[in-house]
């Protein structure tokens, strides 16, 4: 019965995220899971229970990776599920038999610690599925994110879930359920009352979503024609209409159309920057050898010259590079479809047009708050997240990613331009307010007005995942004190 309840809990939690977006279920799903864990006595069964939750939740959330082949989605889902398996083992071994207040604090702290590790390991980590992202539609949540970040909301969700799970024990509702819910309500109220962001300098922008000649498919000369479509669409922008033009990740299409390596391409794009009288951010892939390449955003000045470049720092494992290439390509021969390994950049580059500073991150980096934070800490007053989304067809991937980058805007307080080649593009203002959104695979110009806020540094930008650290420390210390003060601490009963 516990395992069936856990499968239901995983499905309920998936429904909290796009394309469904029933956000209250992000509290209900983990609470149901904790109820199921509380019925178990053997840690091994707790680990199996946690594995089932992880497989159901992450598999149900990122199934769209199967568009790349099942060899892409299955290993990733299993690795993510291992973290919830560890949670299940520890919870049944030590946490479930604790008193209500201890169980509440340690549950939130244990989840915070394991999530912090999941975001970083292995191979740089993976933050998709953090519970806080399910709440991105709520303005109060985005207001509080300036202080606690998405990671803080993820901790609060698990704390509230632990409290809700205690409702099945009427004697514990005052010591566990009430505090867990009250903390969320208080932070929610503070977020709703958060002061408005400071007024910035307005800037007219346009996203060039040039798509491809065969969206979500493959066709001859697709990547080169992608560049030509972006260039043709840019030529329809009236002179003087905007101050910033944004092309998406890989919008120059192919290695032979990179504006740095190919003077003809660079000249054509530069001519458009000069004609429009605008700065242009252009994403492209550039080979540096037969075995390596870089993924970069280059900045064109209104004079038509390339004046700066940012190189993507966090490549996608098995997508933009193959770790331990000899071993893994023998194990999974299809990985030879990744013929070159991306060379990561060595830090943020904040561009310096007149009157504001512009930070950019590229695709996968938008999943991790640290890249947006480092741009804000370096003085960026506006953010661009340039992505492609060309591999995931008409799936929820793009909507889920917009929910994530929306929280990047909320955490930093900066307006954000989310630009995609074939996915949805949107201009995000006022710390997370969505503007008009483009379609999937469409060819569109998306105009918008942003405000640049140079020098704005929210508490979250300054301190990072401080709530996650505090919760982990509090949970660990509470458990240690509890164990030391109870030498005869009971162990779970075993069954034959």
C-alpha positions in Angstrom: 0.0 0.0 0.0 2.9 2.4 0.8 4.4 1.9 -2.7 1.0 2.5 -4.4 0.6 5.7 -2.3 4.1 6.8 -3.4 3.3 6.3 -7.0 0.2 8.5 -6.6 2.3 11.1 -4.7 4.8 11.2 -7.6 2.0 11.7 -10.1 0.3 14.4 -8.0 3.6 16.3 -7.7 4.1 16.2 -11.5 0.7 17.9 -11.9 2.0 20.9 -10.0 4.3 21.7 -12.9 3.6 22.8 -16.5 1.7 21.9 -18.6 -0.8 21.3 -15.8 0.4 24.0 -13.3 -1.9 23.0 -10.4 0.6 24.6 -7.9 -1.1 23.5 -4.6 -0.3 19.9 -5.5 3.4 20.6 -5.0 2.6 20.5 -1.2 0.1 17.6 -1.4 2.4 15.3 -3.4 5.4 15.2 -1.1 3.0 15.1 1.9 1.5 11.9 0.5 5.0 10.5 -0.1 5.9 11.2 3.6 2.8 9.5 4.8 3.8 6.4 2.7 7.3 6.5 4.1 5.9 6.7 7.6 4.3 3.3 7.2 7.6 1.5 6.7 10.0 0.1 9.3 13.0 -1.1 7.3 15.4 1.4 5.8 15.9 -0.7 2.7 12.1 -0.5 2.0 12.4 3.3 2.6 15.1 3.5 -0.1 13.0 1.5 -2.5 10.0 3.7 -1.7 12.2 6.8 -2.4 13.4 5.3 -5.6 9.8 4.7 -6.8 8.9 8.3 -6.0 12.0 9.6 -7.9 11.4 7.5 -10.9 7.7 8.5 -11.0 8.3 12.2 -10.4 11.3 12.9 -12.5 10.2 10.4 -15.2 6.8 12.1 -15.4 8.3 15.6 -15.4 11.1 15.2 -18.0 9.7 12.5 -20.2 10.2 14.8 -23.2 13.9 14.1 -23.1 12.9 10.8 -24.8 12.8 13.0 -28.0 16.6 12.5 -28.0 16.2 8.8 -27.4 15.6 6.7 -24.3 19.3 6.5 -23.6 19.1 10.2 -22.8 16.2 10.1 -20.4 16.5 6.8 -18.5 20.0 7.3 -17.0 19.2 10.9 -16.0 15.9 9.9 -14.3 17.6 7.0 -12.5 20.4 9.3 -11.2 17.9 11.8 -10.0 15.8 9.1 -8.3 18.8 7.9 -6.4 18.8 11.1 -4.3 15.2 10.5 -3.3 16.1 6.9 -2.5 18.8 8.2 -0.1 16.1 10.4 1.5 13.8 7.4 1.9 16.5 5.3 3.6 17.5 8.0 6.0 13.9 9.0 6.7 12.9 5.5 7.7 16.1 4.8 9.6 16.1 7.8 11.8 13.5 10.5 11.1 10.1 8.9 11.1 10.4 7.6 14.7 11.4 11.1 16.0 9.0 13.3 17.9 6.9 15.7 15.8 9.0 18.9 16.1 12.2 17.0 15.4 10.7 15.2 12.4 9.5 18.4 10.9 12.9 20.2 11.2 14.9 17.2 10.1 12.7 16.3 7.2 13.1 19.8 5.7 16.8 19.9 6.5 17.5 16.5 5.0 15.7 17.4 1.8 17.6 20.7 1.7 20.9 18.9 2.0 20.2 16.3 -0.7 18.7 18.9 -3.1 21.9 21.0 -2.7 23.9 18.0 -3.6 21.6 17.1 -6.5 22.0 20.6 -8.0 25.8 20.0 -8.2 26.5 16.3 -8.6 27.2 14.4 -10.7 28.7 16.2 -13.7 27.6 19.6 -12.5 24.2 18.6 -11.3 20.6 19.1 -12.4 18.0 21.4 -10.8 15.0 20.6 -12.9 12.1 19.5 -10.7 13.0 21.7 -7.6 9.7 22.1 -5.9 10.0 25.9 -5.8 9.6 26.2 -9.6 6.1 24.9 -9.4 5.2 28.2 -7.6 6.5 30.6 -10.2 3.0 31.8 -11.2 2.5 33.4 -7.8 3.6 37.0 -7.4 4.0 36.6 -3.6 6.4 33.7 -4.2 8.4 35.7 -6.7 8.5 38.6 -4.3 10.0 36.5 -1.5 12.4 34.9 -4.0 14.4 38.1 -3.9 15.4 37.1 -0.3 15.3 33.2 -0.3 15.5 32.2 -3.9 13.8 29.2 -5.5 15.9 27.0 -3.2 14.4 28.6 -0.2 10.9 27.9 -1.5 11.8 24.3 -2.1 12.8 23.9 1.5 9.6 25.6 2.7 7.5 23.3 0.5 9.1 20.2 2.1 8.7 21.6 5.5 5.0 22.3 4.9 4.6 18.8 3.4 6.1 17.3 6.6 3.6 19.3 8.6 0.7 18.3 6.4 1.7 14.6 6.7 1.5 14.9 10.5 -2.2 15.6 10.3 -2.8 11.9 10.2 -1.7 12.0 13.9 -4.2 14.3 15.6 -1.9 14.7 18.7 0.9 16.2 16.6 -0.9 18.9 14.6 0.1 21.7 17.0 3.8 20.7 17.1 4.4 19.8 13.4 1.5 20.6 11.1 0.8 24.1 12.4 4.4 25.4 12.4 5.1 24.0 8.9 2.1 25.7 7.4 2.5 28.9 9.4 6.1 29.5 8.2 4.9 29.2 4.6 2.0 31.5 5.1 4.2 34.1 6.8 6.8 34.1 4.1 4.0 34.1 1.5 2.6 37.2 3.2 6.0 38.9 3.3 6.5 38.2 -0.4 3.0 39.7 -1.2 4.0 42.8 0.7 7.5 43.1 -0.9 8.2 46.6 -2.1 8.2 47.4 -5.8 11.4 47.1 -7.6 13.2 50.3 -8.2 12.4 52.1 -11.5 15.0 51.5 -14.1 15.9 53.0 -17.5 13.5 51.8 -20.2 14.9 50.0 -23.2 13.2 48.8 -26.4 14.2 45.3 -27.3 13.3 42.7 -29.9 13.8 38.9 -30.0 14.4 37.5 -33.4 12.9 34.0 -33.3 13.9 32.8 -36.8 13.1 29.2 -36.2 14.4 26.6 -38.7 13.3 25.5 -42.2 12.1 22.2 -40.6 11.2 22.8 -36.9 11.7 19.8 -34.6 12.9 17.7 -37.6 16.1 17.3 -39.6 16.5 18.5 -43.2 19.4 19.3 -45.6 21.3 22.5 -44.8 19.1 23.0 -41.8 21.6 24.9 -39.7 22.9 27.2 -42.4 19.3 28.0 -43.5 18.5 28.7 -39.8 21.0 31.6 -40.0 19.5 32.9 -43.2 16.0 32.9 -41.7 17.3 34.9 -38.7 19.0 37.3 -41.0 16.0 37.8 -43.3 13.7 38.4 -40.3 16.2 40.9 -38.8 16.0 42.8 -42.1 12.4 43.6 -41.4 13.1 45.5 -38.2 12.7 49.3 -38.9 15.8 51.5 -38.2 15.8 53.1 -34.8 12.9 51.0 -33.5 14.9 49.2 -30.8 18.1 49.6 -28.8 18.8 45.8 -28.4 18.3 42.9 -30.8 18.6 39.4 -29.5 19.3 36.3 -31.5 19.0 33.0 -29.7 21.5 30.2 -28.9 22.9 28.7 -32.1 20.9 31.1 -34.3 23.8 31.4 -36.7 23.1 27.8 -37.4 26.3 26.0 -38.2 30.0 26.1 -37.7 30.6 27.6 -41.1 28.2 30.4 -40.4 29.8 31.6 -37.2 30.3 35.4 -37.3 33.8 35.2 -35.9 35.2 32.6 -38.2 33.2 33.7 -41.3 33.8 37.4 -42.2 30.9 37.3 -44.6 28.5 36.3 -41.9 29.9 38.7 -39.4 29.7 41.5 -42.0 26.0 40.7 -42.8 25.0 40.7 -39.2 27.1 43.8 -38.4 25.4 45.6 -41.3 22.0 45.0 -39.7 23.2 46.3 -36.4 24.4 49.4 -38.1 21.3 49.8 -40.1 19.0 49.4 -37.1 21.3 51.4 -34.9 21.1 48.8 -32.2 23.3 46.5 -30.1 22.9 42.9 -31.1 23.5 39.7 -29.1 24.0 36.7 -31.4 24.4 33.1 -30.3 26.6 30.7 -32.3 28.6 27.5 -32.3 32.3 27.7 -33.2 34.7 24.9 -33.9 38.2 25.4 -32.4 39.6 22.1 -33.5 38.5 18.7 -35.0 37.6 17.6 -31.4 36.4 20.7 -29.6 34.1 23.7 -30.0 32.7 26.7 -28.1 29.1 27.9 -27.6 29.1 31.7 -27.4 27.1 34.8 -27.4 28.8 37.7 -29.3 27.9 41.3 -29.0 27.7 43.6 -32.1 27.9 47.3 -31.6 25.8 49.7 -33.6 28.9 50.3 -35.6 28.7 46.8 -36.9 31.7 45.5 -35.1 32.0 42.5 -32.7 33.1 44.1 -29.4 32.7 41.3 -26.8 31.9 37.6 -26.3 30.6 35.3 -23.6 31.3 31.6 -23.7 28.9 29.1 -22.1 30.4 27.8 -18.9 28.3 24.7 -18.2 27.9 22.3 -21.1 25.2 19.6 -21.1 26.7 16.2 -20.3 26.3 13.8 -23.1 24.7 16.5 -25.2 27.5 19.1 -25.6 30.3 16.9 -24.4 30.9 13.3 -23.5 32.7 12.7 -20.1 35.1 9.8 -20.2 34.5 9.7 -23.9 36.3 6.4 -24.7 34.4 4.5 -22.0 30.9 5.9 -22.6 31.0 5.8 -26.4 31.9 2.1 -26.2 29.0 1.6 -23.7 26.5 3.7 -25.7 27.6 3.9 -29.4 25.0 6.5 -30.2 27.0 9.0 -28.2 29.2 9.3 -31.3 26.5 11.7 -32.5 28.3 14.1 -30.2 31.5 14.3 -32.3 33.1 17.2 -30.5 33.4 18.3 -26.8 32.4 21.8 -25.8 35.1 23.9 -24.1 33.5 25.8 -21.2 34.1 29.4 -20.6 36.0 30.5 -17.5 33.6 33.0 -16.0 30.8 35.6 -16.5 31.2 38.4 -19.1 29.0 41.4 -18.5 28.6 43.5 -21.7 28.8 47.3 -21.5 26.5 49.1 -23.9 26.0 52.8 -22.9 23.8 53.4 -19.9 23.4 49.8 -18.7 25.2 46.5 -18.3 24.0 43.3 -19.9 24.5 39.8 -18.6 23.9 36.7 -20.7 23.6 33.0 -19.9 23.1 30.2 -22.5 20.4 27.6 -22.3 21.3 24.9 -19.7 22.9 27.6 -17.5 19.5 29.2 -17.0 18.5 26.1 -14.9 21.1 27.1 -12.3 20.7 30.3 -10.3 24.4 30.7 -9.8 24.9 31.9 -13.3 22.3 34.6 -13.1 23.6 35.6 -9.7 27.1 36.0 -10.8 26.0 38.3 -13.6 24.0 40.4 -11.2 26.9 40.4 -8.7 29.1 41.7 -11.5 26.7 44.7 -12.0 24.4 43.5 -14.8 21.2 45.5 -15.0 19.5 43.2 -17.5 19.7 39.5 -18.3 19.4 37.5 -21.5 18.8 33.7 -21.4 19.5 32.5 -25.0 18.3 28.9 -25.7 17.3 26.7 -28.6 14.8 24.1 -27.5 14.9 22.6 -31.0 15.2 19.0 -29.7 12.0 18.7 -27.8 9.2 19.4 -30.3 5.7 20.2 -29.1 6.3 19.1 -25.5 6.1 21.0 -22.1 9.9 21.5 -22.1 9.7 25.1 -23.2 7.0 26.1 -20.8 8.8 24.4 -17.9 12.0 26.2 -18.8 10.2 29.6 -18.9 8.9 28.9 -15.4 12.5 28.4 -14.3 13.9 31.5 -16.0 11.0 33.4 -14.6 12.4 32.6 -11.1 15.9 33.8 -12.3 14.2 37.2 -12.9 12.5 37.1 -9.5 15.6 36.1 -7.6 17.8 38.9 -9.1 15.1 41.5 -9.5 16.2 42.0 -13.1 14.2 42.1 -16.3 15.0 39.1 -18.4 14.8 38.3 -22.2 14.2 34.6 -22.8 15.0 34.0 -26.4 14.6 30.7 -28.3 15.2 29.5 -31.8 12.2 27.2 -31.9 10.9 27.1 -28.4 8.8 29.8 -26.9 10.4 33.3 -26.4 9.2 35.9 -23.9 10.2 39.2 -22.3 10.0 38.9 -18.5 9.7 42.2 -16.5 9.2 43.4 -12.9 10.8 40.4 -11.3 8.9 37.7 -13.1 5.9 39.2 -14.9 5.5 37.4 -18.3 4.8 39.4 -21.4 3.5 38.1 -24.7 4.9 34.7 -25.5 5.7 33.4 -29.0 4.6 30.0 -30.4 6.5 26.8 -30.7 8.5 26.6 -34.0 7.1 29.9 -35.3 9.0 32.6 -37.1 8.3 35.8 -35.1 9.6 39.1 -34.0 8.9 39.7 -30.3 9.0 43.4 -29.3 9.1 44.5 -25.7 10.1 47.2 -23.3 12.4 46.3 -20.4 13.9 48.4 -17.6 17.6 48.1 -16.9 18.5 48.3 -13.2 22.3 48.6 -13.0 23.8 47.8 -9.6 20.6 46.1 -8.1 21.7 43.3 -5.8 19.0 41.5 -4.0 19.6 39.6 -0.7 19.5 36.3 -2.7 22.2 37.6 -5.1 24.3 38.6 -2.1 23.9 35.4 0.0 22.7 32.7 -2.4 21.1 29.5 -1.1 21.4 30.6 2.5 18.0 29.2 3.5 19.0 25.8 2.1 22.3 26.0 4.2 20.5 27.0 7.3 17.9 24.3 7.0 20.6 21.6 6.4 22.5 22.8 9.4 19.4 23.0 11.6 18.2 19.6 10.6 21.6 18.0 11.1 22.2 19.6 14.5 18.7 18.7 15.7 19.2 15.1 14.8 22.6 14.9 16.4 21.3 16.5 19.7 18.3 14.1 19.6 20.5 11.1 19.2 23.0 12.1 21.8 20.3 12.9 24.4 18.7 9.5 23.8 21.4 6.8 24.1 18.7 4.1 23.9 17.2 5.7 20.8 14.9 3.0 19.4 15.7 1.4 16.1 13.1 0.4 13.5 11.7 -3.0 14.1 12.6 -5.6 11.4 10.2 -8.0 10.0 11.0 -11.6 9.1 
